[in-house]
Amino acid sequence: MNKPFQHQEVLARVKTDLTIKKQAEKLKQSEANLNTIVTHLYDGILIIDQDGVVKFANPAAARMFNQPLEAILNHTLGKPILADEIAELDIIRANGQVGVAEITVSET
């Protein structure tokens, strides 16, 4: 701000800064809520980039693959070939039994 200060300009900037700070706090809380939901969700969630590399996996996805999250992240899964929007993936469950996981692919 340039001197001499304009009273209206100072008030407008302070109000704007307070609004931005309040919105940033709300966004942070929303992100924390979403993280809690995704972490405790029973369904596995994977985010895979266009090259088939896993960029995000929740704990349920790690359980589906019977692997720790660290082993899944940045691992190349490849791209699923789909006849429809839903595909199935054979998995080995934690108890050693073979299972089937349903996959929904969404492109953004």
N, C-alpha and C positions, 0 to 999 in steps of 0.2 A: 504494500500500500504506500501511496505517496503522501508526503506531508504537504500541507496540513490535512489532517484526517477529516473526512466527511462523516458526520455522525450516522447518517442513514447507511452508508457503505459499510462502516464498521459493524453495525447491527446486522446487516444482511449477511456479511461474511461469517460472523459468529453463529448466526442462526443456521446457515448452510453447513458449517463445520459440525455443529451439534447434531444436525439431521444425518449427516454422513456417518458420524460416529455411532449414532443410535441404530442406523440401518446395518452397519458393519457388525454390531453386537447381535442383532437379530439374525443375520446371515450365519454368524458363527454358531449360534444356538441351533438354527435349523440344520446346519451341517452335522453338529453333534447328535441331534435327534436321528437324522438319516443314517449316520454311522451306527448308532445303537440298533436301529431296525435291521439294517443289512447284516450286521454282525450276528444277531440272534435269530435271523430268519432260518427256517427249516430248509427252504429251497436253496440250491446252490446257484450262485451268480458268478459268471465269468464275463469279463470284458476282454475281447480279443481284437487286436488291431487288424488292418487290412492285409498284413503279412501272416496272420495266424498266430501271432505272439500274444500270450496272456499278459495283459496289463493290470488286471484286477481280478481277485478271487476272494470270495467270502469264506468263512470257516466251513460252511455246509458244502461248498464246492470242494474244498480240500478233503473233507470226509468222503465225498463221492469218489474221488480219485485215490483215496486211501494214502494220501501224501500230505506232508506239512505244507503250509502256505508258501514257504520259501522255495520249495521244489516246483511249485506250479507257476509262480510269478516269473515272467520273462522266458517261460518255456514255450517252444513252438508246438502248437497243436495242429496247425494246418487249418484249412478252411473246410467246413462241412459242406458236402454236396447234398442239396435238398430237392426233393420233388415237390414238396409243399413248404409251408412256413414252419412246420414242426418236424423234427427228426428224432431218432432214437440213438442212444450211444450205449454200448455195452460197457459195464463197469464192474470192478471187483470191490465188493463191500468190505468193511473193516473185519467182518467175521469170515472172510474168505470166499463167500458165496458170490456167484456171478449175478449181476442185476442189470436192469435196463433203466437208463435215465432219459427222460424226454427233454429235448433241447428246442427252445424257441429262438430263432435267429432274427435279429433286428438290425437293420443298417441305418446309421444316422448320417 
